[in-house]
Amino acid sequence: MSDSDGETIDDLPPSAKLVFKVLEYKGPMTQKGIVEESMLSARTVRYALERLEEIDIVNEDVYFADARQNLYEIAAEEPADATAEETAAASDD
């Protein structure tokens, strides 16, 4: 399922919601860190991260301290109203 299917975080399994909350409270973390913090299995965390990435809630990036791992963080949201306001202000000039 993708974002185009209308899936939101409310539709995800509890494990994905827990992983989201861990990232929300702790900030960017590696998969290993999420496993330790959430006390979920590595396989469950991997699946939860895949689901969160599918609906563009979590971003995956290179973890520079250890390139064998990835760093996961909650995707920054751009408010739609702010973009519309910037466009309107630019057209007024």
N, CA, C and O atoms as a GROMACS GRO file, in nm:
protein
  372
    1MET      N    1   0.084  -0.119   0.000
    1MET     CA    2   0.000   0.000   0.000
    1MET      C    3   0.088   0.124   0.000
    1MET      O    4   0.196   0.125   0.058
    2SER      N    5   0.040   0.226  -0.064
    2SER     CA    6   0.116   0.350  -0.069
    2SER      C    7   0.030   0.464  -0.020
    2SER      O    8  -0.088   0.447   0.013
    3ASP      N    9   0.090   0.582  -0.015
    3ASP     CA   10   0.020   0.700   0.030
    3ASP      C   11  -0.100   0.730  -0.058
    3ASP      O   12  -0.200   0.785  -0.011
    4SER      N   13  -0.092   0.692  -0.185
    4SER     CA   14  -0.203   0.718  -0.276
    4SER      C   15  -0.326   0.634  -0.241
    4SER      O   16  -0.437   0.668  -0.281
    5ASP      N   17  -0.306   0.526  -0.166
    5ASP     CA   18  -0.418   0.444  -0.122
    5ASP      C   19  -0.489   0.504  -0.002
    5ASP      O   20  -0.589   0.450   0.045
    6GLY      N   21  -0.439   0.617   0.048
    6GLY     CA   22  -0.502   0.684   0.160
    6GLY      C   23  -0.464   0.629   0.295
    6GLY      O   24  -0.529   0.660   0.394
    7GLU      N   25  -0.360   0.546   0.301
    7GLU     CA   26  -0.318   0.488   0.427
    7GLU      C   27  -0.251   0.594   0.514
    7GLU      O   28  -0.167   0.671   0.467
    8THR      N   29  -0.288   0.598   0.640
    8THR     CA   30  -0.228   0.692   0.734
    8THR      C   31  -0.168   0.613   0.850
    8THR      O   32  -0.176   0.491   0.854
    9ILE      N   33  -0.108   0.685   0.943
    9ILE     CA   34  -0.048   0.618   1.058
    9ILE      C   35  -0.152   0.546   1.142
    9ILE      O   36  -0.121   0.447   1.208
   10ASP      N   37  -0.276   0.595   1.139
   10ASP     CA   38  -0.384   0.528   1.214
   10ASP      C   39  -0.414   0.389   1.159
   10ASP      O   40  -0.466   0.304   1.231
   11ASP      N   41  -0.382   0.366   1.033
   11ASP     CA   42  -0.410   0.237   0.968
   11ASP      C   43  -0.298   0.135   0.987
   11ASP      O   44  -0.314   0.019   0.950
   12LEU      N   45  -0.185   0.177   1.044
   12LEU     CA   46  -0.069   0.090   1.058
   12LEU      C   47  -0.081   0.000   1.181
   12LEU      O   48  -0.159   0.029   1.272
   13PRO      N   49  -0.004  -0.108   1.184
   13PRO     CA   50  -0.006  -0.197   1.300
   13PRO      C   51   0.056  -0.128   1.423
   13PRO      O   52   0.129  -0.031   1.410
   14PRO      N   53   0.026  -0.179   1.541
   14PRO     CA   54   0.078  -0.119   1.664
   14PRO      C   55   0.231  -0.107   1.668
   14PRO      O   56   0.284  -0.011   1.724
   15SER      N   57   0.300  -0.203   1.608
   15SER     CA   58   0.447  -0.197   1.609
   15SER      C   59   0.497  -0.074   1.533
   15SER      O   60   0.593  -0.010   1.576
   16ALA      N   61   0.434  -0.042   1.421
   16ALA     CA   62   0.474   0.075   1.343
   16ALA      C   63   0.444   0.203   1.420
   16ALA      O   64   0.521   0.299   1.414
   17LYS      N   65   0.333   0.205   1.492
   17LYS     CA   66   0.299   0.322   1.573
   17LYS      C   67   0.400   0.341   1.686
   17LYS      O   68   0.438   0.453   1.718
   18LEU      N   69   0.444   0.229   1.745
   18LEU     CA   70   0.544   0.236   1.852
   18LEU      C   71   0.677   0.288   1.797
   18LEU      O   72   0.740   0.372   1.860
   19VAL      N   73   0.718   0.239   1.682
   19VAL     CA   74   0.842   0.285   1.621
   19VAL      C   75   0.832   0.434   1.591
   19VAL      O   76   0.928   0.508   1.613
   20PHE      N   77   0.718   0.478   1.542
   20PHE     CA   78   0.697   0.621   1.516
   20PHE      C   79   0.712   0.702   1.645
   20PHE      O   80   0.778   0.806   1.645
   21LYS      N   81   0.652   0.655   1.753
   21LYS     CA   82   0.659   0.726   1.881
   21LYS      C   83   0.801   0.730   1.936
   21LYS      O   84   0.843   0.830   1.992
   22VAL      N   85   0.875   0.621   1.920
   22VAL     CA   86   1.014   0.618   1.964
   22VAL      C   87   1.094   0.724   1.889
   22VAL      O   88   1.171   0.799   1.950
   23LEU      N   89   1.075   0.731   1.758
   23LEU     CA   90   1.145   0.832   1.678
   23LEU      C   91   1.099   0.973   1.714
   23LEU      O   92   1.178   1.068   1.712
   24GLU      N   93   0.972   0.986   1.746
   24GLU     CA   94   0.919   1.117   1.782
   24GLU      C   95   0.981   1.167   1.913
   24GLU      O   96   1.015   1.285   1.925
   25TYR      N   97   0.996   1.078   2.011
   25TYR     CA   98   1.050   1.117   2.141
   25TYR      C   99   1.202   1.124   2.145
   25TYR      O  100   1.259   1.212   2.209
   26LYS      N  101   1.268   1.031   2.077
   26LYS     CA  102   1.414   1.021   2.085
   26LYS      C  103   1.487   1.091   1.971
   26LYS      O  104   1.607   1.118   1.983
   27GLY      N  105   1.418   1.122   1.862
   27GLY     CA  106   1.484   1.184   1.748
   27GLY      C  107   1.544   1.078   1.656
   27GLY      O  108   1.515   0.959   1.672
   28PRO      N  109   1.626   1.119   1.561
   28PRO     CA  110   1.684   1.025   1.465
   28PRO      C  111   1.761   0.912   1.534
   28PRO      O  112   1.837   0.935   1.628
   29MET      N  113   1.738   0.789   1.486
   29MET     CA  114   1.801   0.671   1.545
   29MET      C  115   1.831   0.569   1.437
   29MET      O  116   1.773   0.571   1.329
   30THR      N  117   1.924   0.479   1.469
   30THR     CA  118   1.950   0.364   1.382
   30THR      C  119   1.848   0.256   1.412
   30THR      O  120   1.777   0.262   1.513
   31GLN      N  121   1.840   0.158   1.324
   31GLN     CA  122   1.749   0.046   1.348
   31GLN      C  123   1.785  -0.025   1.478
   31GLN      O  124   1.697  -0.065   1.554
   32LYS      N  125   1.913  -0.041   1.502
   32LYS     CA  126   1.959  -0.106   1.624
   32LYS      C  127   1.913  -0.030   1.748
   32LYS      O  128   1.870  -0.089   1.847
   33GLY      N  129   1.922   0.103   1.742
   33GLY     CA  130   1.878   0.185   1.853
   33GLY      C  131   1.728   0.174   1.876
   33GLY      O  132   1.682   0.172   1.991
   34ILE      N  133   1.652   0.168   1.767
   34ILE     CA  134   1.507   0.154   1.778
   34ILE      C  135   1.473   0.018   1.841
   34ILE      O  136   1.382   0.010   1.924
   35VAL      N  137   1.544  -0.087   1.801
   35VAL     CA  138   1.522  -0.220   1.858
   35VAL      C  139   1.544  -0.217   2.009
   35VAL      O  140   1.463  -0.269   2.085
   36GLU      N  141   1.654  -0.156   2.051
   36GLU     CA  142   1.686  -0.149   2.194
   36GLU      C  143   1.583  -0.066   2.270
   36GLU      O  144   1.542  -0.104   2.380
   37GLU      N  145   1.542   0.046   2.214
   37GLU     CA  146   1.451   0.137   2.282
   37GLU      C  147   1.308   0.082   2.288
   37GLU      O  148   1.239   0.096   2.389
   38SER      N  149   1.264   0.020   2.179
   38SER     CA  150   1.126  -0.028   2.172
   38SER      C  151   1.107  -0.168   2.229
   38SER      O  152   0.996  -0.207   2.262
   39MET      N  153   1.216  -0.242   2.240
   39MET     CA  154   1.214  -0.382   2.284
   39MET      C  155   1.135  -0.472   2.188
   39MET      O  156   1.082  -0.576   2.229
   40LEU      N  157   1.128  -0.432   2.062
   40LEU     CA  158   1.069  -0.514   1.957
   40LEU      C  159   1.183  -0.593   1.890
   40LEU      O  160   1.300  -0.557   1.904
   41SER      N  161   1.147  -0.698   1.820
   41SER     CA  162   1.250  -0.774   1.748
   41SER      C  163   1.300  -0.693   1.629
   41SER      O  164   1.232  -0.603   1.581
   42ALA      N  165   1.419  -0.726   1.583
   42ALA     CA  166   1.479  -0.656   1.469
   42ALA      C  167   1.390  -0.670   1.346
   42ALA      O  168   1.373  -0.575   1.270
   43ARG      N  169   1.334  -0.788   1.326
   43ARG     CA  170   1.247  -0.812   1.210
   43ARG      C  171   1.121  -0.725   1.217
   43ARG      O  172   1.077  -0.672   1.115
   44THR      N  173   1.063  -0.713   1.335
   44THR     CA  174   0.943  -0.631   1.353
   44THR      C  175   0.973  -0.484   1.328
   44THR      O  176   0.894  -0.414   1.264
   45VAL      N  177   1.086  -0.437   1.377
   45VAL     CA  178   1.126  -0.298   1.356
   45VAL      C  179   1.152  -0.273   1.208
   45VAL      O  180   1.112  -0.169   1.155
   46ARG      N  181   1.216  -0.366   1.142
   46ARG     CA  182   1.244  -0.352   0.999
   46ARG      C  183   1.112  -0.341   0.920
   46ARG      O  184   1.100  -0.256   0.832
   47TYR      N  185   1.016  -0.426   0.953
   47TYR     CA  186   0.885  -0.422   0.886
   47TYR      C  187   0.813  -0.290   0.916
   47TYR      O  188   0.755  -0.229   0.826
   48ALA      N  189   0.817  -0.246   1.041
   48ALA     CA  190   0.751  -0.121   1.080
   48ALA      C  191   0.812  -0.003   1.005
   48ALA      O  192   0.740   0.085   0.958
   49LEU      N  193   0.945  -0.001   0.994
   49LEU     CA  194   1.012   0.108   0.922
   49LEU      C  195   0.974   0.107   0.773
   49LEU      O  196   0.955   0.213   0.713
   50GLU      N  197   0.963  -0.011   0.715
   50GLU     CA  198   0.921  -0.022   0.575
   50GLU      C  199   0.782   0.038   0.556
   50GLU      O  200   0.759   0.114   0.462
   51ARG      N  201   0.692   0.004   0.646
   51ARG     CA  202   0.554   0.056   0.637
   51ARG      C  203   0.552   0.208   0.654
   51ARG      O  204   0.480   0.277   0.583
   52LEU      N  205   0.630   0.258   0.749
   52LEU     CA  206   0.635   0.403   0.772
   52LEU      C  207   0.696   0.477   0.653
   52LEU      O  208   0.654   0.588   0.620
   53GLU      N  209   0.795   0.414   0.589
   53GLU     CA  210   0.857   0.476   0.471
   53GLU      C  211   0.761   0.475   0.352
   53GLU      O  212   0.761   0.569   0.272
   54GLU      N  213   0.680   0.371   0.340
   54GLU     CA  214   0.584   0.361   0.229
   54GLU      C  215   0.486   0.478   0.228
   54GLU      O  216   0.446   0.523   0.121
   55ILE      N  217   0.449   0.527   0.345
   55ILE     CA  218   0.352   0.637   0.350
   55ILE      C  219   0.422   0.770   0.381
   55ILE      O  220   0.359   0.868   0.421
   56ASP      N  221   0.553   0.772   0.361
   56ASP     CA  222   0.634   0.894   0.371
   56ASP      C  223   0.628   0.962   0.507
   56ASP      O  224   0.626   1.085   0.515
   57ILE      N  225   0.625   0.883   0.612
   57ILE     CA  226   0.628   0.939   0.748
   57ILE      C  227   0.770   0.939   0.802
   57ILE      O  228   0.806   1.024   0.884
   58VAL      N  229   0.851   0.843   0.757
   58VAL     CA  230   0.988   0.830   0.804
   58VAL      C  231   1.084   0.835   0.686
   58VAL      O  232   1.056   0.779   0.580
   59ASN      N  233   1.196   0.905   0.706
   59ASN     CA  234   1.302   0.912   0.606
   59ASN      C  235   1.420   0.826   0.650
   59ASN      O  236   1.450   0.815   0.769
   60GLU      N  237   1.486   0.766   0.554
   60GLU     CA  238   1.606   0.686   0.577
   60GLU      C  239   1.725   0.762   0.522
   60GLU      O  240   1.720   0.813   0.410
   61ASP      N  241   1.833   0.770   0.600
   61ASP     CA  242   1.952   0.842   0.556
   61ASP      C  243   2.075   0.763   0.598
   61ASP      O  244   2.065   0.669   0.677
   62VAL      N  245   2.190   0.800   0.548
   62VAL     CA  246   2.316   0.734   0.583
   62VAL      C  247   2.357   0.776   0.724
   62VAL      O  248   2.350   0.894   0.759
   63TYR      N  249   2.399   0.679   0.803
   63TYR     CA  250   2.450   0.706   0.937
   63TYR      C  251   2.601   0.717   0.924
   63TYR      O  252   2.670   0.616   0.909
   64PHE      N  253   2.653   0.840   0.930
   64PHE     CA  254   2.793   0.864   0.900
   64PHE      C  255   2.889   0.804   1.003
   64PHE      O  256   3.004   0.776   0.969
   65ALA      N  257   2.844   0.783   1.125
   65ALA     CA  258   2.930   0.721   1.226
   65ALA      C  259   2.959   0.575   1.194
   65ALA      O  260   3.064   0.522   1.233
   66ASP      N  261   2.867   0.509   1.124
   66ASP     CA  262   2.884   0.370   1.084
   66ASP      C  263   2.804   0.350   0.955
   66ASP      O  264   2.682   0.330   0.959
   67ALA      N  265   2.871   0.356   0.842
   67ALA     CA  266   2.804   0.353   0.713
   67ALA      C  267   2.730   0.222   0.685
   67ALA      O  268   2.655   0.212   0.588
   68ARG      N  269   2.752   0.121   0.769
   68ARG     CA  270   2.679  -0.004   0.751
   68ARG      C  271   2.534   0.008   0.800
   68ARG      O  272   2.451  -0.078   0.769
   69GLN      N  273   2.505   0.112   0.874
   69GLN     CA  274   2.371   0.132   0.929
   69GLN      C  275   2.305   0.252   0.864
   69GLN      O  276   2.371   0.337   0.803
   70ASN      N  277   2.175   0.259   0.879
   70ASN     CA  278   2.099   0.374   0.830
   70ASN      C  279   2.043   0.450   0.949
   70ASN      O  280   2.023   0.394   1.057
   71LEU      N  281   2.017   0.576   0.928
   71LEU     CA  282   1.959   0.662   1.030
   71LEU      C  283   1.816   0.692   0.988
   71LEU      O  284   1.790   0.732   0.874
   72TYR      N  285   1.724   0.671   1.079
   72TYR     CA  286   1.583   0.693   1.050
   72TYR      C  287   1.533   0.812   1.131
   72TYR      O  288   1.568   0.828   1.248
   73GLU      N  289   1.452   0.896   1.066
   73GLU     CA  290   1.395   1.010   1.134
   73GLU      C  291   1.257   1.041   1.077
   73GLU      O  292   1.226   1.003   0.964
   74ILE      N  293   1.177   1.109   1.155
   74ILE     CA  294   1.044   1.146   1.111
   74ILE      C  295   1.058   1.252   1.002
   74ILE      O  296   1.134   1.348   1.015
   75ALA      N  297   0.982   1.233   0.895
   75ALA     CA  298   0.988   1.326   0.781
   75ALA      C  299   0.931   1.461   0.824
   75ALA      O  300   0.828   1.468   0.890
   76ALA      N  301   1.000   1.566   0.783
   76ALA     CA  302   0.952   1.702   0.812
   76ALA      C  303   0.829   1.729   0.725
   76ALA      O  304   0.827   1.700   0.605
   77GLU      N  305   0.728   1.784   0.789
   77GLU     CA  306   0.605   1.815   0.716
   77GLU      C  307   0.603   1.961   0.678
   77GLU      O  308   0.632   2.049   0.760
   78GLU      N  309   0.568   1.987   0.553
   78GLU     CA  310   0.551   2.125   0.506
   78GLU      C  311   0.403   2.155   0.510
   78GLU      O  312   0.324   2.089   0.442
   79PRO      N  313   0.362   2.254   0.589
   79PRO     CA  314   0.219   2.287   0.590
   79PRO      C  315   0.175   2.338   0.454
   79PRO      O  316   0.241   2.423   0.394
   80ALA      N  317   0.064   2.288   0.406
   80ALA     CA  318   0.013   2.326   0.274
   80ALA      C  319  -0.023   2.474   0.271
   80ALA      O  320  -0.006   2.539   0.168
   81ASP      N  321  -0.072   2.529   0.383
   81ASP     CA  322  -0.109   2.669   0.388
   81ASP      C  323   0.012   2.760   0.370
   81ASP      O  324   0.001   2.863   0.304
   82ALA      N  325   0.126   2.724   0.426
   82ALA     CA  326   0.246   2.806   0.414
   82ALA      C  327   0.291   2.816   0.270
   82ALA      O  328   0.331   2.923   0.224
   83THR      N  329   0.284   2.706   0.198
   83THR     CA  330   0.322   2.705   0.057
   83THR      C  331   0.228   2.793  -0.024
   83THR      O  332   0.272   2.867  -0.112
   84ALA      N  333   0.099   2.787   0.004
   84ALA     CA  334   0.001   2.868  -0.067
   84ALA      C  335   0.023   3.016  -0.038
   84ALA      O  336   0.011   3.100  -0.127
   85GLU      N  337   0.056   3.048   0.087
   85GLU     CA  338   0.081   3.187   0.124
   85GLU      C  339   0.206   3.241   0.055
   85GLU      O  340   0.207   3.356   0.010
   86GLU      N  341   0.311   3.159   0.044
   86GLU     CA  342   0.433   3.202  -0.023
   86GLU      C  343   0.406   3.227  -0.171
   86GLU      O  344   0.458   3.323  -0.228
   87THR      N  345   0.327   3.143  -0.232
   87THR     CA  346   0.293   3.158  -0.374
   87THR      C  347   0.212   3.286  -0.395
   87THR      O  348   0.235   3.360  -0.491
   88ALA      N  349   0.116   3.310  -0.307
   88ALA     CA  350   0.033   3.431  -0.318
   88ALA      C  351   0.117   3.557  -0.299
   88ALA      O  352   0.098   3.656  -0.370
   89ALA      N  353   0.210   3.554  -0.203
   89ALA     CA  354   0.296   3.670  -0.178
   89ALA      C  355   0.387   3.697  -0.298
   89ALA      O  356   0.411   3.812  -0.333
   90ALA      N  357   0.436   3.592  -0.362
   90ALA     CA  358   0.523   3.607  -0.478
   90ALA      C  359   0.448   3.665  -0.597
   90ALA      O  360   0.504   3.743  -0.675
   91SER      N  361   0.320   3.628  -0.613
   91SER     CA  362   0.242   3.678  -0.725
   91SER      C  363   0.199   3.823  -0.705
   91SER      O  364   0.169   3.892  -0.802
   92ASP      N  365   0.196   3.869  -0.578
   92ASP     CA  366   0.160   4.007  -0.550
   92ASP      C  367   0.269   4.105  -0.588
   92ASP      O  368   0.242   4.223  -0.612
   93ASP      N  369   0.393   4.058  -0.594
   93ASP     CA  370   0.508   4.146  -0.625
   93ASP      C  371   0.513   4.188  -0.766
   93ASP      O  372   0.603   4.262  -0.805
   0.00000   0.00000   0.00000
